[in-house]
Amino acid sequence: MRLSDRLHMVADMVPVCNTVADVGCDHAYLSVWLLREGKAEKALACDVRKGPLAKAKETIRFFHMQERAQTILCDGLAGLKPGDAQVIVMAGMGGELTNRILSEGSDVAKAADVLILQPQSDWELVRRRVYSLGFVIKDENCVYEDGKYYLCMRAVKPASAGNGSGLCGCAGTAVPYETWEYRYGRILPAKKDVTYLAWLTEECGKKTAMVERLLAADTTLAKERLSSAAEELRGITEVIKRMIESA
């Protein structure tokens, strides 16, 4: 079995655990891969759609994982109870949907040890939700595949982050995020991740073009939007500057 670069990034961030919940599992390729590679003893493949879940069952049967994988038809975390999974994975859905699932299923999310999240958008929204649930983002990675940038984050309980115990396998304390770090992240800029720098550079170009269009437009709406767009451009430029100057 070969995973896409996007899913391989997600899989690499999953720690060894007893049970993993793959929320929005689609065809359950990730669930089966984690079982076959020894990352998890059991997998709960969850999806809100009957079609993909039927495909997930086929994948599980094909790889003879029926004893270790269970499919659950549910919306987000609604089909799980607190403590059912040590690790919760949510990959391939929008940031607003990720945020909603974490909010509505907060009891289940808080009972997990690790959250592996790969939102397609609204990364700031998801980072804020993660911290509001009492988790700490300990790692982030970024890949470019099929013309799109994908980011994945691993969040752990602060107790585990502080003493090196639990599934996170890393020490550290929960240092509050600054506003710009919620928007652009703390870890990837610190890593000087070249893929993330490429994304920032691309976004900088888009924001620059937007500011130029708004400056040229002589309308009240353009003037109202200009301040926000200029602030975003300054933020991206500052992060790029931090990454380049500290290299």
C-alpha positions, 0 to 999 in steps of 0.5 A: 500500500502506498499513501499520497504524500499528504497522507504519508505526512499525516501517518508519520506524525501518528505516535504508536498507540493502542487505538486510533480514530480516523475521522473522515476516513474516506476509503480507510487507506490511512487506517489500514496503513497505520495498522499494517505499520504497527502504529496502532493496534486498533482503528476506528474508521469514521465517516458521515457518508455511507458511500465512503464508509462502504469503500472503507469496509472493502479496504479493510476486508481486502487487507484482512484487517476486520479483527482490528478495524471497525467502521462507524457511520457518524458525524465527526466524533458523535459515534465515539465515547470519551476514551475510545481512542488515544489518538484522533486523526482528522485529515482532508477536511476544511478548517471550519469543519475541523473546528466544528467537529472538535467543538461539538465533540469536545468531551471525546477530543479532550479525553484523547492523548494526541490530536493529528489534524490536517485542515485544508484551510483556516489554520488559525481557527484550528490552532485556536481551537486546539489550545482552547481544548487544553492541547499544545501543538508540538509539531507541524509539517508541510508538503506540496502535492498536486499543486497544493500546500498541505499542513499537518499539526500534532497536538498533545496534552500539556502534562505529557508535553511538560514531563516527557510522558504519554504518547507525545514523546517530547518535553516542553512547556505550554508557552502561550501563542502570540497573535501572529503565531496562531495565524502563521504557526510557531513551529514551521517558521522555527524549523525554517521549513522550505516548503512552508516558506514557499507557501508564505512567499506565494501568499505574499504575492497574492496579498500584494496583488490584492492590496494593489487592486484595493489601492487602485479601486476608488470605492468605500468597500475597497477602502474598508478592506484595504486595512485588513489586507495590508495587515495580513501582508505585513504579517506574512512579510514579517514571518518570511523576514524572521525565517530568512534572517535567522537562517 
